[in-house]
Amino acid sequence: MKVKAKDALGAESGWSSAKTVQITIGTPPNTPSTPTGEINGIHKTEYSYTAITTDPNVGDQIYYWFDWGDGANSGWQGPYPQGQSGSASHKWNTVGDFDVKVKAKDLAGSETDWSPLLNIHMGNTAPNRPTRPSGPPEGIIGKEYTYSTSASDPEGDTLQYKFVWGDGTDSGWIVTMFATHSWSEVGSYEVVVSVKDNWDQSPWSQPLDVEIFGGDLDVSAGGTYEGFTGAPISFTGTVIGGEEPYSWNWNFGDGENSSVQNPTHTYNTPGEYIVSLYVSDSQGSEGAGTTTAIISSNPPETPTITGKTEGAAGTEHNFTVSTTDPDGDDVYYWIEWFDGDTNGIWDGPYSSGDQVTFNNSWEEEGTYTIRVKAKDIYDKESDWGTIVFTAPKNKIRWFSLFDFLEHLFDRFPILQKLLNI
C-alpha cells in the first residue's frame, strides 16, 4: 500500500514508500447443528424450526439460512449473537417427505457447509363427512332429478364428489357438488355421497331415502312457493289421467306430511325445502311431482330507543335499545349517532326482547338524530327507530355556573356582601 497527496492547486506529490499489509479472512462459523422441529406434520400448516452454531471469532454475529426441501428457503435470518439459536417458519403445500437443512454465515460473509439433514413428513387430514344429499325424496321412473351436498376440507384442498344412487350405479368422481340421476325401476333407493382430496377420502354421508314410482299419472305439485316462518302456505296438487278416487301424499321436506289434495302448511325454520307429492288412483296407477318452498324469516320489529333527549356536549349519555323478533331469533343492532355517521357496525347478538344499553358523547353542541335498526341471524333487517338528542348552546354551561355561585353564596354570605351582588 502507498499514498500520494495534492494541494488545492492540483500539484501532486510523489508516491510514498510502499507498506505491506496482510489481510486475514476470518474463519467461518462452525457448521450448524441439525435443525430441530416437527418431523410429522400436516401440509398447509406452518411449523417453526431452529438451529444453532458458534463462531471461532469471538463476538462475531451469525445469520442462518434454512432450506425446506421443497424448492423454497427462508433467506438469511439474523443477525443473532453467536451461541443463540436461529429460527424460521414454513408450511408445505403438498404431502410428502422433505429434507430440511441449514447453513450459517458471519458478518464478513464467510459461509459454513450445510448442516446434517432433518427428514420430515407432511401428511394430510381426510375431508370432513359431507352432508346428507338434498333432493326430491320421491319421483317417477325415467325422469332425471338433481341432488346436491356440501363438504369441507381441513386444509382447504380441492374436493371431488361421488354420488351412489342405490341402483348399482354412481356418478363417478366429479368436481361439482351436485349430480343428476334417473331410475329405471320402481323401488326404494338410498342415495349417499363421499368426497376426496388428492390423498384421502371422507366417510360416506348419511343416506337419503328415495322412493321411485311408476309414471302412469301426470302429477303436479305446483309452486315454487314462497313464505315466512310461522305463516301458513297453501299448496295445490293436480293430476291428469287415471280414475278417481285419488290418494294424495304430500311430503313438505321438514318431516311433516299431508294426505289432502290442497293442504296448508306452516314452516318454523327458514330455508329452501324440497316438496314432493305422490298420487295413486283407484286402479293402482301412480305418479309423483316435486316443487320447492322458499321460507324466509320474519324481520325484527322496529327497535325502540330511549334515553335523555337533551344533555351537555362532551359528556357520555346512555341510551337503551330493545326489539322483539317474531321468530324468537337473536338480534343485532346498528346505531348511527348523527346524520351521515359512517362508523356503524353490527353489534350482538342479543336475545330477542333484551334491553341493551349503548352510550355516546358529542363533542359539539347541536341537534342529532340517532337511528337504530336490528337484524336477525338470517340477516333480515327491521325498519329504523329514531330519537332526537340536543346538546344546547350555553344553556347547560350557564346553568351550572349559576348553581355554583348560588351554592357558594349560601355557604359564605359575607362573600356576596363583599362583591355587592
C-alpha positions in Angstrom: 0.0 0.0 0.0 1.3 3.5 -0.9 -0.1 7.0 -0.9 0.4 10.4 -2.5 -1.1 13.9 -1.9 -2.1 17.0 -3.9 -2.8 20.7 -2.8 -5.6 23.0 -3.7 -4.0 24.0 -7.0 -3.7 20.4 -8.1 0.0 20.0 -7.6 0.7 16.4 -6.6 3.5 14.8 -4.6 5.3 11.7 -5.4 4.3 8.3 -4.0 5.3 7.4 -0.5 7.3 4.3 0.1 5.2 1.1 0.0 4.0 -0.7 3.1 2.8 -4.2 3.0 -0.4 -5.0 4.9 -1.5 -8.6 5.4 -5.4 -9.1 5.4 -6.6 -12.3 7.1 -10.0 -13.5 6.2 -11.9 -14.6 9.3 -12.7 -18.2 9.9 -16.3 -19.1 9.0 -18.7 -20.2 11.8 -18.9 -23.8 12.7 -21.3 -26.0 10.7 -24.8 -25.6 12.4 -26.5 -28.4 14.2 -29.2 -30.5 12.7 -32.4 -28.4 12.6 -34.9 -29.2 15.3 -38.7 -29.0 14.9 -41.8 -31.1 14.0 -41.0 -34.2 11.9 -44.6 -35.4 11.4 -46.9 -32.6 10.4 -49.9 -31.7 8.2 -49.4 -30.0 4.9 -50.5 -26.3 4.7 -49.8 -25.9 8.4 -46.9 -23.7 9.5 -44.1 -25.1 11.6 -41.1 -23.5 13.2 -37.5 -24.9 13.1 -34.3 -23.8 14.9 -30.6 -24.4 14.6 -27.5 -23.2 16.5 -23.8 -22.8 15.9 -20.8 -20.8 17.2 -18.1 -18.7 15.5 -14.4 -19.1 16.3 -14.1 -15.3 16.1 -15.3 -14.1 19.5 -18.1 -11.5 19.3 -18.9 -12.3 15.7 -22.6 -12.4 14.8 -24.3 -15.1 12.8 -27.0 -15.4 10.1 -28.9 -18.6 9.3 -30.4 -19.9 6.0 -32.9 -22.7 6.1 -33.6 -24.9 3.0 -37.0 -26.5 3.3 -36.5 -29.3 0.7 -39.4 -28.2 -1.5 -37.6 -25.6 -3.5 -38.2 -22.8 -1.0 -35.9 -21.3 1.6 -36.0 -18.8 4.4 -33.4 -16.4 3.1 -30.8 -15.1 5.5 -32.2 -14.7 9.0 -30.4 -12.6 11.6 -28.0 -11.5 12.8 -28.0 -13.4 16.0 -25.4 -13.3 18.7 -23.2 -16.4 18.4 -24.4 -19.3 20.5 -28.0 -18.1 20.1 -30.4 -20.3 18.1 -31.7 -19.0 14.8 -35.3 -19.9 13.7 -37.6 -19.7 10.8 -41.1 -21.0 9.9 -42.5 -22.7 6.8 -45.6 -24.5 5.5 -45.5 -27.2 2.9 -48.3 -27.2 0.4 -48.2 -30.8 -0.6 -48.0 -34.2 1.2 -44.6 -35.9 1.2 -41.1 -36.4 2.7 -38.8 -33.4 2.8 -35.1 -32.8 3.9 -34.6 -29.7 5.9 -31.1 -28.3 6.3 -29.4 -25.1 7.4 -26.2 -23.2 6.9 -24.7 -20.1 8.6 -22.5 -17.1 7.7 -20.8 -14.4 9.8 -20.8 -10.6 9.3 -17.9 -11.0 6.9 -20.0 -13.3 4.6 -18.0 -16.4 5.4 -20.4 -19.3 5.0 -20.5 -22.8 6.6 -21.2 -26.1 5.0 -24.8 -27.4 5.2 -25.9 -29.0 8.4 -27.0 -32.7 8.7 -30.4 -33.2 7.2 -33.6 -33.4 9.2 -36.1 -35.7 7.4 -39.7 -34.7 7.9 -43.1 -36.0 6.7 -46.1 -33.8 5.9 -49.3 -35.7 5.9 -53.0 -35.0 5.2 -56.3 -34.9 7.0 -59.2 -36.5 5.2 -62.1 -34.3 4.2 -65.0 -33.9 6.6 -68.1 -36.1 6.1 -70.4 -34.5 3.6 -74.0 -33.6 4.4 -76.8 -35.9 3.6 -77.8 -35.5 -0.1 -80.5 -32.9 -0.7 -83.1 -33.5 -3.4 -86.5 -35.0 -4.2 -87.3 -37.9 -1.9 -89.9 -39.2 -4.4 -90.1 -39.4 -8.2 -91.1 -41.5 -11.2 -89.2 -43.8 -13.4 -87.3 -42.4 -16.3 -87.2 -38.8 -15.0 -84.0 -37.0 -14.1 -83.6 -35.5 -10.6 -80.9 -33.3 -9.2 -79.2 -34.0 -5.8 -76.6 -31.9 -4.0 -74.4 -31.9 -0.9 -71.8 -29.7 0.8 -68.4 -30.6 2.4 -65.2 -29.0 3.7 -61.6 -29.9 3.9 -59.4 -29.1 7.0 -56.6 -27.9 4.8 -58.8 -26.2 2.2 -57.8 -28.8 -0.5 -59.9 -29.0 -3.7 -62.5 -31.7 -3.5 -64.2 -34.2 -5.8 -67.6 -35.8 -5.2 -69.1 -39.2 -5.8 -72.9 -39.9 -5.5 -74.0 -43.5 -5.2 -77.6 -44.0 -6.4 -78.6 -47.3 -4.7 -79.3 -49.0 -8.0 -75.8 -50.3 -8.7 -74.6 -47.1 -10.4 -72.8 -43.9 -9.3 -71.8 -40.5 -10.6 -68.1 -41.3 -10.7 -65.7 -38.7 -9.2 -66.9 -35.3 -10.3 -65.8 -31.7 -9.4 -69.3 -30.4 -8.8 -71.2 -30.8 -5.5 -74.4 -31.8 -7.4 -75.4 -34.5 -9.9 -78.5 -35.7 -11.7 -79.9 -39.2 -12.0 -82.9 -41.2 -13.2 -84.0 -44.6 -12.1 -85.3 -47.2 -14.5 -87.3 -49.4 -12.0 -89.9 -48.7 -9.3 -88.5 -49.2 -5.8 -86.8 -47.7 -2.7 -83.2 -46.4 -3.0 -80.6 -45.0 -0.7 -78.5 -42.1 -2.1 -75.2 -41.4 -0.4 -72.2 -39.3 -1.2 -68.5 -39.1 -0.4 -65.8 -36.6 -1.1 -62.0 -36.9 -1.5 -59.0 -34.6 -1.9 -55.8 -35.6 -3.6 -54.8 -38.0 -0.9 -57.7 -39.2 1.2 -61.5 -39.9 1.1 -64.1 -38.9 3.6 -66.6 -41.2 5.3 -69.9 -41.7 3.4 -72.7 -39.3 4.2 -76.0 -40.3 5.9 -78.4 -41.8 3.3 -81.3 -40.0 1.6 -84.2 -42.4 1.1 -85.7 -42.0 -2.4 -89.0 -43.7 -3.5 -89.5 -44.2 -7.2 -93.0 -44.8 -8.6 -94.4 -45.7 -12.0 -95.2 -42.7 -14.2 -98.7 -43.6 -15.2 -100.2 -40.4 -13.7 -99.1 -36.9 -14.6 -98.8 -35.2 -11.2 -98.0 -31.5 -10.5 -97.2 -30.1 -7.0 -97.5 -26.5 -8.2 -95.1 -23.8 -6.9 -92.5 -22.6 -6.5 -94.0 -21.5 -3.1 -92.6 -18.6 -1.0 -93.5 -17.5 2.5 -92.3 -16.7 6.0 -91.8 -18.7 9.1 -95.0 -19.1 11.2 -97.3 -18.1 8.2 -99.4 -20.8 6.6 -98.7 -21.6 2.9 -101.4 -23.1 0.6 -100.3 -25.9 -1.7 -102.1 -27.1 -4.8 -101.9 -30.6 -6.2 -103.2 -31.7 -9.6 -103.3 -34.9 -11.6 -104.0 -35.8 -15.2 -105.0 -39.4 -16.1 -106.2 -42.3 -14.0 -109.5 -42.9 -12.4 -111.0 -41.4 -9.2 -110.8 -41.5 -6.3 -107.2 -40.4 -5.9 -104.9 -40.8 -2.8 -102.7 -37.8 -2.1 -99.5 -37.9 -0.1 -97.5 -34.6 0.4 -94.0 -34.6 1.9 -93.2 -31.0 2.9 -89.5 -31.6 3.3 -89.4 -30.8 7.1 -90.6 -34.1 8.3 -94.3 -33.3 8.0 -96.9 -34.8 5.7 -100.4 -34.3 4.5 -103.0 -36.6 2.8 -105.3 -33.9 1.3 -105.2 -32.6 -2.2 -104.7 -28.9 -1.4 -103.2 -28.6 2.1 -101.8 -25.7 4.1 -98.6 -26.0 5.9 -96.5 -23.8 8.2 -92.7 -23.9 8.4 -90.9 -23.0 11.6 -87.4 -22.6 10.2 -86.2 -20.5 7.3 -84.7 -22.4 4.3 -85.3 -24.0 0.9 -87.4 -27.1 1.1 -87.9 -29.9 -1.5 -91.7 -30.7 -1.5 -92.9 -33.8 -3.1 -96.4 -35.1 -4.0 -97.3 -38.8 -4.6 -100.7 -39.7 -6.1 -102.3 -43.0 -6.8 -105.7 -43.8 -8.3 -108.4 -46.5 -7.8 -106.7 -48.8 -10.3 -103.3 -48.7 -8.8 -101.7 -46.2 -11.2 -99.3 -43.8 -9.6 -97.2 -40.7 -10.2 -95.2 -38.1 -8.4 -94.3 -34.4 -8.7 -91.8 -32.2 -6.9 -91.6 -28.5 -6.2 -89.7 -26.1 -3.9 -90.8 -24.0 -0.9 -88.6 -21.0 -0.1 -89.1 -19.8 3.5 -87.8 -16.6 4.9 -87.5 -15.4 8.5 -89.6 -12.5 9.7 -87.6 -9.4 10.3 -87.4 -8.0 13.9 -89.8 -5.3 14.9 -88.7 -1.7 14.6 -86.4 -1.1 17.6 -87.2 1.4 20.4 -84.5 3.7 21.7 -85.0 5.5 24.9 -82.8 8.0 26.9 -82.4 11.7 27.6 -83.3 13.9 24.7 -81.1 16.8 26.0 -77.6 16.9 27.6 -74.2 18.5 27.6 -71.7 18.1 24.8 -68.5 16.3 25.7 -70.4 14.1 28.3 -71.3 10.4 27.7 -75.1 9.7 27.6 -76.7 6.3 27.9 -79.5 5.0 25.6 -81.5 1.8 25.9 -82.4 -0.1 22.8 -84.8 -3.0 22.5 -86.7 -5.0 19.9 -88.5 -8.3 19.6 -88.2 -10.9 16.8 -91.4 -12.7 15.8 -89.5 -15.9 15.4 -87.6 -15.5 18.7 -84.3 -15.2 16.9 -81.3 -13.5 18.4 -80.8 -9.9 17.1 -78.0 -7.5 16.2 -78.2 -3.7 16.4 -76.7 -1.0 14.1 -76.6 2.5 15.5 -75.9 5.8 13.7 -75.3 8.7 16.2 -75.8 11.5 13.7 -76.8 12.1 10.1 -74.0 10.8 7.8 -72.4 8.6 10.5 -70.3 6.1 8.6 -68.8 4.3 11.6 -71.7 2.0 12.4 -71.2 -1.7 12.9 -73.5 -4.6 13.7 -73.3 -5.3 17.5 -74.6 -8.5 19.0 -76.1 -11.0 19.2 -78.6 -10.2 21.9 -81.7 -12.2 22.9 -85.0 -11.0 21.5 -86.7 -8.6 23.9 -83.5 -7.8 25.9 -82.8 -4.2 26.8 -79.3 -3.2 25.7 -77.5 0.0 26.8 -75.3 2.0 24.4 -73.6 5.3 25.1 -72.1 8.1 23.1 -70.8 11.7 23.5 -70.9 14.6 21.1 -68.0 17.0 21.1 -70.0 19.8 19.6 -73.3 21.4 20.6 -76.2 20.8 18.2 -79.2 18.6 17.5 -78.6 15.0 16.5 -80.9 12.3 15.1 -79.9 8.9 16.5 -81.0 6.0 14.3 -81.0 2.3 15.2 -82.1 -0.8 13.2 -82.0 -4.5 14.0 -81.4 -7.7 12.1 -81.9 -11.4 13.0 -79.5 -14.3 12.5 -80.7 -14.7 8.9 -79.9 -11.0 8.1 -83.5 -9.9 7.9 -83.5 -6.2 8.8 -86.0 -4.1 10.6 -87.1 -0.5 9.9 -85.2 2.3 11.6 -86.1 3.5 15.1 -85.1 7.1 15.9 -84.7 9.6 18.8 -83.6 13.2 18.6 -80.9 14.4 21.1 -80.0 18.1 21.6 -76.8 19.4 23.2 -77.9 23.0 23.7 -75.6 26.0 23.3 -74.7 27.7 26.6 -77.8 26.5 28.5 -76.1 23.7 30.4 -72.9 25.6 31.0 -74.5 28.8 32.4 -77.0 26.9 34.5 -74.1 25.1 36.1 -72.2 28.4 36.8 -75.4 29.9 38.4 -75.8 26.8 40.6 -72.2 27.1 41.7 -72.4 30.8 42.6 -75.7 30.3 44.4 -74.3 27.4 46.5 -71.1 29.5 47.2 -73.1 32.5 48.5 -75.3 30.2 50.6 -72.2 29.0 52.4 -70.4 32.3 52.6 -72.9 35.2 52.8 -70.1 37.6 53.5 -68.7 37.0 50.1 -71.9 38.2 48.5 -71.8 41.4 50.5 -68.1 42.0 49.6 -68.9 41.5 45.9 -72.0 43.7 46.3 -74.1 41.2 44.4 
